Amino acid sequence: MGKASKRDIARAVLDRHPKSYADELHVAVGRNTPAPLYQWLIASLLFSARIAADQAQGAAKALFERGWRTPEKMARTSWSERVKVLNRSGYARYDESTSRYIGDTTGLLLDRYGGDLRKLRADAGRDVEKERALLKAFKGIGDVGADIFFREVQVAWDEVYPFADRKALDVARRLGLDDSAEGLARLIGRENLPRLLTGLVRVGLADEEDDLLRDVA
């Protein structure tokens, strides 16, 4: 049997983990409209904390299921209401600080950009590094949070594509895949690149590299 190709390995990652975190949260980032962009910003904030990804996903889902899917609706919630939801969804270790970050981030988004992250993009002149700097002005969003945001928003913001964060590239390298965003994009295409990146991160978190390579050999 011949050695598995890079395309075969990438497909095996997607077969194991076919959905991105945004897919699973029903956040349609590709629409490039204010509500899903806001939802993904909040999810990126949650995922970037030192907490298990499943807990972060559960926390985001719990917030959104309360109907807090726009900055206007989130702004009408209290700190204690957000703490209660975060705590009940397994985010207890960071519930109080994260509730504050969500409130501060939502307030800044409304005050500076009218609740619309497309205005942040315009203010940055569609320059990715300037977009990163403006994203990091939000409380709770650092480089990791910006990377998570860029993973998904690249399907809508042309200047970001192709993008791959270091965590996903480290796993790609261990699997023998291209260790650049351009190389991964050539394997899988633009629409599937966020799913592949999420799948790579999940493979790494579950320590599945050897098992996956055995399956595809």
C-alpha positions, -999 to 999 in steps of 0.1 A, spaced: 0 0 0 14 34 -10 21 62 14 -10 84 22 -10 117 4 -13 150 21 -48 154 7 -57 120 21 -45 131 55 -64 164 54 -95 145 44 -91 121 73 -89 150 97 -122 164 83 -138 129 84 -130 128 121 -139 164 129 -162 177 100 -174 208 118 -157 239 130 -166 254 163 -186 281 145 -205 254 126 -214 237 159 -225 269 175 -246 278 144 -227 310 139 -228 319 102 -196 340 101 -195 337 63 -226 359 60 -204 388 72 -233 405 90 -232 421 125 -248 395 146 -227 364 136 -195 385 137 -204 396 172 -212 360 182 -179 347 169 -160 375 187 -176 364 220 -169 328 212 -133 337 205 -130 354 238 -144 323 256 -122 299 236 -90 318 243 -92 313 281 -72 286 298 -101 262 298 -111 231 279 -125 238 245 -157 218 252 -164 240 282 -158 272 262 -181 259 235 -208 250 261 -205 285 276 -210 302 242 -239 279 235 -255 287 268 -252 325 263 -266 324 228 -295 301 238 -305 328 262 -311 350 231 -280 371 238 -268 370 202 -264 407 194 -244 433 212 -276 452 220 -292 423 237 -260 414 256 -257 450 267 -290 447 284 -278 418 306 -262 423 340 -228 411 352 -245 387 376 -268 372 349 -238 364 327 -219 350 357 -248 326 365 -250 313 329 -212 309 326 -210 291 359 -238 267 351 -222 258 318 -189 247 334 -170 280 331 -168 285 369 -131 292 372 -133 322 350 -170 331 352 -166 365 370 -137 379 350 -151 366 317 -185 381 325 -168 415 330 -148 410 297 -180 403 278 -196 434 292 -166 456 285 -161 441 250 -198 446 241 -198 482 254 -167 490 234 -181 474 202 -213 495 206 -195 527 214 -168 526 189 -183 506 160 -221 508 165 -221 471 172 -208 462 138 -173 446 134 -173 455 97 -166 490 108 -135 478 126 -125 462 94 -131 495 75 -112 515 102 -82 491 97 -83 497 60 -86 459 56 -50 455 68 -48 423 88 -22 435 113 -43 466 120 -74 445 124 -55 423 149 -44 454 169 -80 467 170 -94 433 180 -69 432 209 -84 464 222 -114 443 233 -110 430 269 -102 393 269 -90 392 233 -52 388 229 -33 372 201 -48 337 208 -83 352 207 -75 371 175 -62 339 159 -94 321 168 -115 350 153 -94 350 121 -98 312 117 -134 316 108 -137 352 95 -113 344 66 -143 330 47 -158 365 46 -128 388 49 -107 384 18 -76 400 32 -74 374 60 -74 344 37 -55 322 38 -49 321 75 -38 294 99 -28 298 135 3 283 152 -16 257 172 -32 242 140 1 244 121 20 226 148 -4 196 145 -3 199 106 35 196 108 33 165 130 9 149 105 32 156 76 10 182 61 21 216 48 30 239 77 17 271 60 -17 285 56 -12 286 18 -3 249 17 -33 239 37 -56 260 16 -43 244 -16 -52 210 -1 -87 217 10 -101 250 -4 -113 282 12 -147 271 25 -132 241 43 -101 257 57 -117 268 90 -130 233 94 -96 218 87 -79 242 112 -105 233 139 -100 196 131 -63 199 135 -66 216 168 -90 189 180 -67 162 168 -39 178 188 -60 182 219 -71 146 218 -36 134 210 -50 116 179 -21 121 155 -7 85 155 -41 70 155 -52 91 125 -20 83 105 -25 46 111 -61 48 98 -51 66 66 -20 45 59 
